[in-house]
Amino acid sequence: MRKMMDHGFLATVVSGIVALRWPDFVGLFGSGIVVLQYLLAVQGKLDTQGLLYPLFNIIGCLLISFSLLYHFNTPSFFIEIFWSSASLYAIIRNLVRRRRVRAEPAAPVRNHAQ
């Protein structure tokens, strides 16, 4: 454990951070979006059945995927395909439900005073 905390380990971490390029920051921003919305969802502060959750999820996935164009990673690529597909499905499902709700005629109002 002590060996991990010596100057060599810290120097490696710092040099890795310094070596980040702009595609890395794009991917980190996308990761931040996905993680933040997940935290908000598990706290009950973000409705996972609404349109915002899958919309922000797909935006985060696209930003992460963009960074993969510069530093490809096969497992990350496949998980982003999965999350993007699931998010796209949720967006389409949500829009179809909204369209159906608008298309349904309103129920007639009954007068119970009679």
N, C-alpha and C positions, 0 to 999 in steps of 0.2 A: 504494500500500500504506500509506503514511504517513497518508493521509487517512482510511482506515478506522480507524485507531487513535487519532484525536484525541478530544477531549472529547465531540463530538457523537455519535459512534458509541457510545461507552461509555454516555453518557446515554440513548441510545435503547434499548440492551440493558437497562439497569437499570430504565428506566420500563416496559419490556415485562414484566419479571419482577415488578415491583411491581403491575402491573395484573392479574395473574393472579387469577382468582376460583375458588371451590371446585370448579366443574365442570372447570376446567383441571387442578387437582390430582388429581381422580379420573382423568382421562385420562392424566396423567403417571404415576400409580401403575400404571395398566393397561399403559402402554408399558414401564414398568420391569419388570413381571412378564414380558412377552413377550421383552424383550431379555435379561433375566437367565436365563430358561430356555433361550433360544437359545445363549447363551454356555456354559451348563452342558452342553448337548447336544453342541456342537462340541468340547468338552473331554472328552467321553465320561463325564461325571459324571451324566447324566440319560438314562435309557432312552427313546428316542423311540418305541419300539414298545409301551410300557406305557400305562397309563391316565392317569398324572400329566401327561405332556407335553401331550396334547390338552386335558385338563381345565383346566390352568393357562392354556393358549393361549386357550381360549374365555372364561375369566374375564377375562383381559387384554383380549380383543376387546370384551367386553360393557362393560367400564369405559371403554375408548376410545370406543365407540359412544355411551355415555351422555354423554360430553363433547361429542360431535358434535351432540347435541340442542340445545346452547347455542351452539355455533359450528360450523355446518354447513360441510362441505368435501366436495364430490362425490367426488374421487379417494380420499380417506380412507374415505368411506362405502363405496365399492365394494370396496376392499381388505379392509375389515372384514367385509363380506358373504362375500367369498371365504374368508378365514381362519376365520371362524365356521363356514361350511359344511364346510370341510375338517376342522376340529376335531370337529364334530358327527359327521361320517362316521367319523372315527377312533375316537371314543368308542363309537359303536354297534357298529362292527366289533370292537372290543376286548371289549365286553360279550357279543356273540354268540359269539366264540371261547371266552370263559370259560365260557359256558353249555354249549357243545358239549363242552368238556373235562370238565366235571362230569357230563354226561349219559352219556359213554362208559363202558362197564363196564371195570373193571380187568382186565388180562390175568391169566390164572391163573398162579400161581407153580409152576414145575416143580422137582422135586427131582432134581438131577443126581447125587446120591450113589448111585443104583441101578445 
